[in-house]
Amino acid sequence: MKAIIQRVTKASVTVGDELISSIGKGMCVLVGISRKDSPAETEYMVRKILNLRIFDDDDGKRWSKNVMDKQYEVLCVSQFTLNMILKGNKPDFHDAMGPELSEQFYENFLQQMREAYTPEKIKDGKFGAMMQVNIQNDGPVTIPLETPSHLQDKKLNTRRNGNKNANSNSGSSSEQTAFSMEGASA
């Protein structure tokens, strides 16, 4: 499971002309679910997102408060493109979980977020829709987060393929994040 977490002053999701969700100060979380993800990874991701200290305290001390400490909102957006790999110049999305299973997995993620925090402070987009996500990044602060199994898979691939492929894999990862962020800023 992958997430791009952005500290925001505001964020919203629209589909066509319809406003689906909007938040004020808080975080926007773009969530990518892969075919290999399990419920244990959802628990890990929820815990990390809600406890991530990316906010200042009342005295201005940086990186000392999480979204729950500040009682801010969270806008979650399902984004399968986070699980892409580049094949030449073309993105390949075969690592993304299929739509039916992914929707159930994502709904479970949202449910766990609401159970761990204040339910009305967790907002989301419209699963599977072509959305316009408006993100006003604060800082800018953008944190990429992956569950340990994704990190372990990368380490195993690096060891199996040797340093030559490890260097190209790390380049793909950077390109992957850059590609994902281009779509996120729209």
Protein Blocks (a to p, Z undefined) as FASTA:
>chain_A
ZZdddddfbdcddehjbcfbdcdedddddddddfkbcfklmmmmmmmmmmmcfbdcfkop
ahkbcfklnopacdddddfklmcccehjaccfklpccfklmmmmmmmmmmmmmmmmcfkl
pccddehiacddddddehiacdddddfklmmmmmmmmmmnommlmmmmmmmmmmmmmmmm
mmmmZZ
